[in-house]
Amino acid sequence: MFPLEKFQQIDTPFYYYDTELLRQTLSAIRDNITPEMHVHYAVKACANPKVLSIIAQEGFGADCVSGGEVQAAIDAGFPAEKIVYAGVGKSDREIILGLEHGIFAFNVESIPELEIINQLALQRGKVARVALRINPNVGAHTHANITTGLAENKFGIDMQDMEDVIRRTQEMQGIQFIGLHFHIGSQILEMDDFIALCHRINEIQERLEAAGFPTVSDINVGGGLGVDYQQPNEHPIPDFKAYFQAYKQNLKLRHGQQLHFELGRAIVCQCGTLLTRVLYIKSNPIKNFCIVDAGMTDLIRPALYGSYHHIENLSAQSPSDYVTYDVVGPICESSDVFIKNYGMPRTQRGDIIAIRSAGAYGEIMASGYNCRQLPKGYTTEDLA
């Protein structure tokens, strides 16, 4: 699976993207969607240019949350008419960038944002297509830091204000209101959460129809589908069949409505691995430390969320001789720990360690803290 001989020739730490698995994942998505379903890849998960280029070439759209992501998507070959742009704090410069490229839609999260988009569009003689991001107050079984659909979260427009905001869009000459946008969180593995969102959207559509509003052309349900961090080898591709089936069976689309998804983690997570070398094995009476040259600057998820990543010693000489280690990095922070009390084959200096399921929120969140260089990213093609 991993080209170990190639890895040994490259300075660590670095990211490796299995582009064959990426293409298989994209194919699995296509096999489970219908013509009215449109998938926009969430660029925030991973913006490696080669990864973006493959996803664009395979015909998918892009979901962006900054002007920089809009530009990265355009540069990678995503058609502007397949780009949606969300985010609670879009700057004027970023909005203008979207207007100039003629992106498919802005997912608007507040009245002040709506007013600014209208103003900037009118100044340029343009009309901005917008979907209103509604906070559906639907919880998700996931980490508290990555739930987004509750009333207490900063995202979206409260349902009680929805009709008033729609009326405001109808008064704005620089705005074309096309739809509703939702997103309840990330790393969701229980299909019941998505079914609950379907039921809430059904209620909202019925409510708007009863109030006399015309049917919107587009419904955007966000993303959120999780991956198996525990067993990446057994489940390299998420259960897209169950995910899309939840919407097919429970969301009551009106005639001609288009359904949009914003999947990120589910597309790229399992194809990405962080490769690192063992610097030292350090032991005391109660701990064995496996000190590697990657740190929280390269993969922050364990320090930030307490997230689990499966770890493999690719160089292990005695795979049956297991030792319990704390796998830690070189950063001058006590939280620079990938995992504690983790069983691995006996490990020594120079061994190549693979930190799995790192394609999403890995390279993209890397930092230069401690004046460290950012990790490079290589693909299967690069190492062929």
C-alpha positions, 0 to 999 in steps of 0.5 A, a space after each residue: 500500500 505504501 511505497 516505503 522505499 520512496 518514503 525513506 528517500 524524502 525528508 520528513 514530515 510530509 503528507 502522502 495522498 493516495 490518488 487511486 483511493 481518492 478517485 475510487 472515493 469520487 467514483 463511489 459518490 457518483 455511483 450513489 447520486 442522481 441527476 438532481 444531486 450536486 456535490 461540492 467538495 469542501 476545500 477547507 478539508 484539504 487544499 493541496 493543489 494536486 488533490 484539488 485538481 483531481 477533484 475538479 477534473 472528476 467533475 465535482 464542484 467546490 464549497 469555499 469558506 474564504 476568498 483564498 479558497 475561492 481563488 484556489 478552486 478557480 486555480 485548480 480548474 473548478 468552474 465558477 458556476 459550480 462554486 458555492 461560498 459560505 462563511 459568517 465573516 466574508 470581507 468586501 474583498 472576498 465578496 467582490 472576488 466571488 462576484 467578479 468570477 460569477 460563482 454559483 451562489 453565496 451562502 448568506 448567514 446574516 442580514 448585514 452580510 446580505 445588505 453588503 453583498 447587495 450593495 457591492 453587486 449593485 456597484 458593479 452592475 451584477 446580481 448575486 445569487 444567494 442561498 440563506 443559511 438557516 440554523 435548523 437547531 438540529 443537534 448532531 452526534 459529534 464533537 462539541 467543537 464541530 457541531 454547527 446546527 444548534 441555536 447556540 452556534 454562531 452559524 446561520 440565520 435563526 428560523 424565527 427570522 427566516 421569513 423576514 430575511 426572505 422578504 428582504 431579499 425580494 426587495 434587493 435589486 442586487 440579490 437573486 434568492 435561489 435557495 436554503 442552505 443547512 449544515 449541522 456539523 462534521 464527522 457524523 456517523 449516525 444517519 439518524 442525524 441526517 434524517 432529522 435534518 431532512 424532517 426539519 427541511 420538510 417542515 421549513 418548506 411546508 411553512 414557507 409554502 403556507 406563508 405564500 413564498 414561492 418554491 426555491 430552486 435549490 436546497 443545500 444540506 451541507 456535508 458532515 459525513 464522517 470516516 472510520 478513524 479507528 480502522 482506515 484499512 477496513 473502511 477506506 471509503 465511507 458509506 455513501 450509499 447509506 448517506 445519500 439514501 437517507 436524503 433520497 428516502 426522507 427529504 421531500 424535494 419539490 418538482 425541479 428542485 436541485 439538491 446540493 451537498 458539501 462533502 469534505 472529510 469524507 472525500 479526502 480523509 482516508 487518502 491522506 497520511 502523515 509520514 514521520 521519522 522516529 527521532 528518539 525512544 525515551 523511557 522512564 519507569 512509567 512511560 516509553 516515549 516515541 519521539 517523532 519529527 512531526 508535531 502538532 504544527 503538522 497535524 493539530 487535530 489530536 492536540 485541538 480535539 483529542 482526536 484519534 489517528 491510527 498509527 503504523 510503524 512501516 519499518 517495524 522489524 519485529 511486528 509481533 513484539 509490541 511495546 506501549 508508547 506515548 507518540 509525541 512530537 518535538 514542539 515545545 508544548 505539553 499538548 504536542 502528543 499524537 496518542 498516549 499508551 499506544 501499542 506498536 511493534 518495537 520501534 527504533 530511531 529512523 523508523 518510518 511512522 504513518 499517521 493515518 486518516 490525515 487527508 482532512 484537516 491535516 496539511 491545511 491546518 499546519 502552522 509555522 509555530 516554533 519557526 518550523 517549515 510547513 510539511 510538503 504534500 506528495 501524491 501517488 503520481 509524484 512518487 511513481 
